[in-house]
Amino acid sequence: MGDVNEVPRTVAADVPDRGRMYYLVDDKCDFIPDVKEFLDWKAATNRAPATMKAYCSRLLWYYRFLAQQNLSVLEVTPADLTEFVIWLCNPYRDMAAVSAIHQASPLTASSVNLILQVVGAFYRFLTRRGKISESPVRYVDVPRGKWLTERDLLAHTRRGRAVVQRMELKLKEPDRRPPTVSEQDFQTFIESIHIGKDPNSDPTGFRDRLLCLMLKEGGFRIGEVLGMRMEDLEFGKQGVHVRFRSDNENGARAKAGYGCDRFVHLPADILGLLDVYITEVWIEANPGTDHLWIVLKKDAKAQDGTSTFGVALTIAAVEKMFQHYSKKSGVSIHPHVLRHTHATSLVRSYLQDGEPVDWKFVQERLGHASVVTTMQTYTHLTNEDRKLAYHTYLKKREKTRAQS
């Protein structure tokens, strides 16, 4: 980038053997070299397309700041990074003078921390490549607290007072429960997806309805569902395989990576709908792919005018589909909300039966790398959940006293 005050933008490109890639370019559409090298390195380590997009969008925040401050990425100081955090937290960051009609665009503490994590990784990369002698991102050694010890299953084998490095500029994040949708609101959302008397009277609607049910009843990530192929279905075992593939034509990937495939059981009614979808809808489209989820609008076209009928459905198309039905139904739902809803229902089912939560089962079903991740994400119970758990405890205590 010739002048540091040029504001960059993101572009997407289909790269052979890597799929969809995202980069930062300047106003002349030239790649920003340091960022391109960083993203190419991340792609070479098999990062998913969605992860690459997130890296790029977070670095865009940083380069916007550098452009405003007329700074070079290689000359930034720790003091400049402090100003960057202040800039991120300022909803009027893009305004030279605050206008009365300007709409603020605040970032949450978690969003700021995610941006800072990528900036830290970016400077570690530049340091390894010899572009700079020392990273401006500062880290401090902090004692390994109780919560860190609990995350480390081998903590009891380590000697001495263990410490971990923490970024100095990290913001404190409030505890938040994962977003979920009530059964009533989900039904309202589902009923807004029209299907006719038979599946092929509205094949797209039938597919969309089934896709939503799959996400809610299976707890899948959207990339896992869109990466499914016909061979992944196991009706005899009453479920589907989630397999990592790096060559999906739609760029979808299972997040876990190689060697972390899993099998997810599904309810009988969902399997029945899947059977109808395959035998009456999917096969009628005569697709040239073995992907399970395909485009079913016969007049659908790509930007270059070529027909996309029968090709694998993309994440972008599904996100637009959810936006459409959210607006139509008045119930705002994102694909990941259905995953959180499924996991929360699993945890609550144990509480309703007065049993301890089988966190290992929940972890394996969701495909989390660590059971601690599952516990930290889904232990934020509501007051009604606590009330249910306490009443279950009282009933058990009364039963024990009566027996004694």
N, C-alpha and C positions, 0 to 999 in steps of 0.2 A: 504494500500500500504506500503510495508516494507521499501523501500528506496525512498526518495523523488526525486531522480534523475532518476527514471524509467519513461520513456515516455509512457503515456497511449494511448489508442485508443478507438474508439466507436464500440459498437456491438449492433445489433438489436435482439430483442427476442419477440416472441408472448406470451403474458401473458393472462391467462384466465380472462375474465370479463374486461380486459383493452385494448386488442388488441395489436398492435405493439408498443413496448417500446424500448427506446434507453438508453444505459448506457455507462459509462466509465469503462474500465478494465485495469489492469496492464499487464506486460509481461507474467504473469502466468495465465492470463485470470480470475483473481479474481476481483470481483467488488470493486471499490473504495467506501468504506462504506458511507462517508459523502455525496458524489454525489448521490449515490443510494437512500439514505433516502430523499434527497431533491427532486429528480425526482419522487419517489413514492408518496411523499406528493402532488406534482403538479398534478400527474395523478389522485389522489384521489379527487381532486377538479375539475375533468372533463375537464382538458386541452386536446385539440385536439392532435392527433398523430403528426401532422406537427409542432405544438408548442413544443411538447416534443423533437422532433428531433432538433429543433432550440436551445432549452435550452442546450441540450447535446453538440451540435457542438460548441456553444459559450463557454461553460465551458472547452471544450477540448483546446481551445486557452489558457485559463488561466493555465491549468495544464501543458501544454507544456512549458510555461514561468517558472512555479515553478520548473519543472524538470531541465531546463537549469540553473536556479539560485540556485539549490539545497536548495529550501525552502519548509517548511511545510505549508500547507494551514492555520493551526491554529496559526502560528507564524508570519504571514505577518503583516507589519506595513504600515501606510499611505505612507511612503517614498518608500516602495517596490511597492505599487500600482502606484506611479508616474513613476517608472522605467518600470512598465508593460505597461503603455500608450505609453511611448517612444519606447518600444520594439514593440508594435503593429504597430506603425507608421513607423517603420524601415523595408523597403522591404527586407533587407538582414538579417532579424532577426534569421534565422536558420543557418547562415554561421559563422563558427568560424573565417575564413579568407575569405574576399570577393574575389571571382573568377571572372575573366574577362568574362567568358562564363555563369556565373550564371544569370538566368532570375529573375528579381525582381517580387515580388508578393505583391503589395501595397494594403492596405485596405482603403476604403473611411471613411470619418469622421462619416457618419451614421452607418457604420458597426462597427467601434470602439465603438460608443456610445451604440449600441445594446449589444455588448459584456459586456461593463461596467454595463449596467442595470441588466443583468443576474448575474454578479458577486456581485453586490450590493444586489440583492434579495437572493442570496446564503448565504451571510454573515448575512443578517437579520434572515434567517432560522437558521443558526448555533447559533446565539445569543439567539433566542427563545428557542432552545433546550439545552442551557446551555453549549455548547461546547466551547464558548469564552465569555468573560465578556463584550467585546465592539468590535463593527465592525471597521475594519481598513478603511472602506469606509466612507469618510467624506462628510457631507452635509452642505450647508450654507442656511440661511434664506435670501430670496430676496423679495423685495416689489412686490406685485401682480401688474404687469404691465397692460397696456391697453389691450394687446392681451389676457392676462389671464382673465381679467375682462369680455371680450367679450365671452370667452368660458364658463364662469360661468353665467348661465341664472338667478341665484338667487343673483348675486353680489349686486344688489341694496338693498337687505334686510339685508346685513351684515354691522356691525358697526366697526369703527376703521380702522386702516391701516392694511389690510390683507397682510400676507406674505406666501410664499410657500417655500418648501425645494427643493434645486437643488443640484445635485451632483457636487462637486468641480471640478472633472476631466473631465467633459463633454466637448467635442470639439464642436466648432462652425461649423454648417453644412451649406453649400451653398444652396441657393434656386434652386431647380431643378424641371423641368416639368416632370410629369409622362410620361414614354415612351409610344408612340403610333405607329401605323402602318398606312401608307397611304392606300387609297382604291386600288390604282394601285398595290402596293406591296402585299396587301392581296390577290388580285386576282391572282397574280403570284404564291403566296404560295398555294392557293387553287387549281389552275390548275395543280400543281405538284402532287396532290393526284389523282391517276388514278381510274376511275370507268368505267366499261364496259357498254354494251348496256342495261343491266338490273342489278338491285342491287345485285343479287346473283351471278353474274359473278365475282364480286370482293366485297364481303360483308365487308371485313375489310376496304377497301378504301371508300366504301359508308359510313360506320360508322365514319371513321376519318374525312371525309369531313363535315358530318352533325355535328359532335362534335365541330369542329372549328367554324362553322356558329352559333351554339348555344351559344358558349362563346362570340362571337362578338356581336350578336344581343340581347343577354339577359344580358350581363354584369355580368355573374356569376363568382364566385370563382371556381377553379377546384374541390375543395372538395364538393361544393354544387351540381355541375353537376353529379359527380360520386356517390353521395349519393342518387340520384333520383331513385325512384321505380315506377313501373307501376301505382300505385294508385295516384301518384303525378300529373299525366297528366289530364288536364281538357280541352278537345277539345271544349266543349260547351262554356266555358268561355274564350277560346283562350289564354291559357297560362299554366303555370306549377307552382306547389307549391314547395317552398324550405323549407324543414323541417329538424329540428335538430334530429339526431338519434345517439345514442352512441354505437349501436350494428351492424353497417354496417360491413359486412364480409370483405370488402376491406379496412377498416379503415378510409374511407372518412367521413368527418363531415362538416356540416354547421357551420360557425364560430360563428354565433350570439348566439347560446346556446338555452336552453329551454325557451319556451314562446316567441321566437322572429321569428317565422315562417313568411314567406311572400309569396305573389302570384305575379308572373312576367308574364306580357302579352308578347306574341311573334307574329311576323309577320305571315301572312297567309301562305306564301311560306315555312317558316320553319316548321309550323305545318303540312303542306302537306308532307314534307320530313319525318317528324317524323312518320306520319301515314304509309308511305311506309316502313320505317325502321322496324316498329313493325310488320306489317302484312306480309312482305315478307322476312325480314332478321332475325329479332330477333326470331320470332316464328319457323323458319326453323332450328335454332340452338337447339331448344328444351331444353332451359337452366333449370337448377335446382335451379334457383334464380329468384326473381322478380325485381332485379336491372335492370335499363334501359340499362346501358352500359356494355356490356359483351365481353369476348374474343371470336373472331370469326375464329381464325386459328385452323383448326382441328388437326394439329400436335403440337400445343403449349403444352409445358410441364413445370412443376415447377422444382426446383432444385433437388427435390427428385425423379424426373422421372414420377410423376403422371400427368395425363392430366389436363390442365386448360381450355380446350374448354368449353365455356358456363358459366364460372364463372365470377364474377364481375370484371370489369376492375379496375386496381389500378392506383394511382397517378404516381408511378414510371414508369409504362408502357406508360402512356400518355406523360410524360416528354421525354421518349425515342422516342416516336412517333414524337413529335415536333422537336426534335434534328434531326431526320432522314429527315423530310420534309424541315427543314431549310437548311440543307446541300444540298438537292436535288434541291431546288428552288433558292438558293442563297439569300433568304430573311430570316433573323434570327428573329424568333418569339417565344415568351414564352407565355403560357396560360394567365398569368396575364396581358400581354401587350394588349390582346384583351379586357379584362375588362376595362383597362384604355382608350382604343380606344372608347369603347361604351359610357363611361361616358363623355369623351371629346366631342363626337358627340352630345350627349344630350345637353350639355351646349352651344355648338356652334349653335345648331338649334334655341335657343332663341335669340342669337345675330343676326342671319341672318334675323329673323322676327322683329328685333328691340324691343323685349320684355324683361322685367326683368326676370332673371333666377329663375325658381321655384325650389329653393334649397331643399325644403322639399320633393318634388316629386323625385328628383334625389337621395336624401339620402335614401328614402324608397325603391326605385327600386334597389339600390346597396346593401342595407342591412347594412348600416353604423349605429353604435350605436348613433352617434351624428351628427346633421346637420353641426356642426362646422368642424368636420373631413372632410366632403365632400367639404365644402367651402375652407378649407385650402389646400386640395389636388388638386382641379381643378380650382382654380382662377388664376393660372399662365398662362396667355394667350400669344400667340405668337404675333409678330408685325402685321401679317396679320389679326388676330382676332381684335386687337385694331383698325386697319385701317377700318375694316368692321363696327365695333361699332361706330366709329366716323362719317363715311359716312352716316350711318343710322340716327345718331343724326342730321346731317346737313339737310338731306331730311325732317325730321320731323320739324325742325326749319323753313325751307323754306315753307313748307306746312302751318304751323301756321301763318306765316307772310302773305302769300297769302290770307288766309281766313280772316285775320283781315284788 
